[in-house]
């Protein structure tokens, strides 16, 4: 099955599709933003491995030290995304991708692999019940119900950075922290920006564009985080209908 997969490299990055949003002709701004984000990350040990087909089948992970998340730990890999959707589901691809990641971690002499989860599965986070089948366990939590899952090879465990447990900011306005890792983010941000302008809704859209900014965020984060009335609300990407609902609370 390994022959069916390919890892993105600086040499093939411009030519390979990026799984989530597949376009054959007109370039997609979110995809191109993701491609540029990856160009800077691959040299840091970031791995994007995908099925050699026009399908959403991929895994994405990086050394925790260079992962854009407010999580700290000694010598771990951080698993951002593991997705298998549509007709490829049930073909064993998820198993193959997870096993590749775990084998890679051991080959590199890592202490384990960790990922973001929640007490209630979030739609924009990888399936934590699947990860738990491989031995991932909850090793840290936040008051809002987010969990850090880890598979430890030697007994040490990572944890949320202390700032990630603050889960409050001074501003009462709708505030969204985001980076450009997910190709859907560009269109979500632009639609929210337009809605807030037309509806006269105060909003702060904060681009997380450095590793330091990501590590210092005041909440759990996988590539997106929403605050309203000073309180952390979700890591799920929210469309305009969900934003309208949130503003009514």
N, C-alpha and C positions, 0 to 999 in steps of 0.2 A: 504493500500500500504506500510505502514511503515515496515510490517513484511518482505518485500522483500529486505530490506536494512540491512547492517551491518556496524558498526563503527570499525575501526581498533583499537586494544588495544595491550599492550605489550604481552598479552597472546596469541592472534591469529595472530600477525603480521607475524610470520614465515610461516604460513600455507595459508594465504589468497593471492590471486593474486592481482596485483596492477593496473589493468584496462588497462593502455595504451599499454603495451607490455605483452601479455599473453603467457607464455611458460608452457608446461606441463612436459617436461623432462629435457633437458639441461638448466642449469641456465644461465640467461642473465646478463652480468656484469652491465648493466645500471639499471636493476631491483634490483639487489642485492645492488648496491650503494644507490638507492632510499630507499630500505628497511632499510639500516643502518642509513641513514639520518633521516628517520621517527622515528626510535628507540630512537633517541636523542631528537626529537621534541615532541613526544606524551606527555611526562611528563611536557611540557611547556603549555599544553592546546591546542595543534594542533589537528585538527579534520580531519580525512579522512573517509568519509562515501561513501559506494558504493553499487551498486546493487549486490545481491547474485546470480550472473550469470557470465559466461565468456563473458563480454561485457565491452565496454568503457562507463560506466555510473557512475559518481562520483562527489563529491564536496570536496574541500580541503580549509580549512580556519584556521586562528590562531589569537590569540590576537595581535593587531597591535604592541604592545610593544616588542613582541618576534618574529614578522614576519620579514623574511629576505628581507626587501625592504626598500629603502630610503624614507619612508613616516612617518610622525609624526602626532600624534593626541591624544586626551584624551579619553581613555577607549573604543576604537573601536575594531571591528573584521576586519581582512583583508582577503578578499576572493581571494585566489590564482587562483583556477581553478574550473570551473563548466562545465563538458563535458557530452554530450549525443550524441553518434555517431552511425552510422550503423542502423540496423533494429530496435533497441529500440526507435529511434526517433519517436515522435508523440504519445507516450504512456503516457505522463504526468509525466515522471520521472524528467525532469528538474524542473518543477513546484514543485514537491514534495521535491526535494533537496534544492531549494531556500527557500521554506517556512520553512523547517527544520532549515536552517541556521539563518533565521530571527527570528524564535521562540527561538532558542538557545541564540541568542544575547540578546533578551528581558529577557529571563529567567535569564541570567547572570547579568542583569542590565547594559548592555553595552549602550554606547551613540549612536551606529549605526554600520553600516557595510560599508566598502569601498573596492574598487578594481581598478586595472589599466585598462585604456582604451586608445583610440586614436581617433583623428578626423576622420581618416580612419581606419576602423576595421583591426586589425592585425591578421594574421592567427593563431598565437600562444597565443592569448589572448582570454579569455572567451567572449561570445557574449554580447556586451554592450547594444545592442538594447533590448535584452531580460531583462537585469537588469533594464533598464529604465522603463519597464512596471510595475515594483514594486516600482517605485518612486526614483530610483537612479538618481542623478543629477551631472553634472560636477561642481566640487568645486575648482579645481586648474588645471593649464595647464603649459606646458613647451614650449619653443620656437620651438622645433622640432615637436610639434603636439601631444604629449602625454597628456592624461587627467587623472585626479584622479576623479573617480565617488564615490559618497557617498549617502547612505540613512541614514539621521540623524533622531534620535528619539526625540532629545531635543533641536535642534538648533545649537549645536556646529558642526564644520566641521574639518576634518583632512587636511593636506597639504603635498606637496612634501617637503622633507628636502631641505634646501637652497643649499646644495652641489649637489643635484640631478638636479638642474637647470643650473649647470655650463656647462655641455654637451661638455666639451673639456678636453683633456689631453695633456701633453707635447710631448709624443711620436708620431711620424708620422707613425710608423709601424702598421700593422694590429694587433689589440688588442681585445681580447675577454675575458670578465668577465663572469664567470659561477659558478653555484653551482651544487649540485648533486641531486636536488629535482626532476627534470624531468628525467624519465628513458631513454629518447632519447638522452640526452646530452652526455653520454659516447661515443656512436658511432659517433656522429657528431664531437666531439673534436678529436677523434682518426683519423678520416678521414681527417680532416683539418690539423692536425699535420703532417700526412704522406704526404699530398699534398704539404704543405709548405716546408718540408724537400727535397722532390724530385724536386720541382720547384725553390728552393733557394729563397723562399719568407720570409723575416724577419717577425716573428710573436711572439706575447706575449700572452700566454694562462694563464689567472690569475684565479686560483681557489679561490672563495669566500667561505671560510671555517669557518667563525665566524659571529655572529650577528653584531658585531661592524663593520667589513669590509662591510657587506651588507648595514648597515645604512649610511656609509660614501661614498658610490659609487657616482661618478660624473654624474649620469644619471638615468633615469627611469630604473627599473629592476624588473623582475618577477622571473627570474632564469638565465637570459642570456642577454648580452648586447655587441654590436659590435662597435668598433671605427676604423676609418681609416683616415690617414692624420690629426690626432688630433681631428677629429670631430665625434660625436656620430651619428651612422647610424640607428640602429634598435634593438629591443628586440626579433625579430624573429630568431629562429634557422636557420642558413644558411648552406646549403650543399655546396659541392665543386663547383658545377656550379654557384651558387649564389656568392660564394667567388671570383671566377674568374671574374665574371661580375663586382663586386665591385672594384677589383684591377685595372680594366681598366678605371675607372672613374678618 
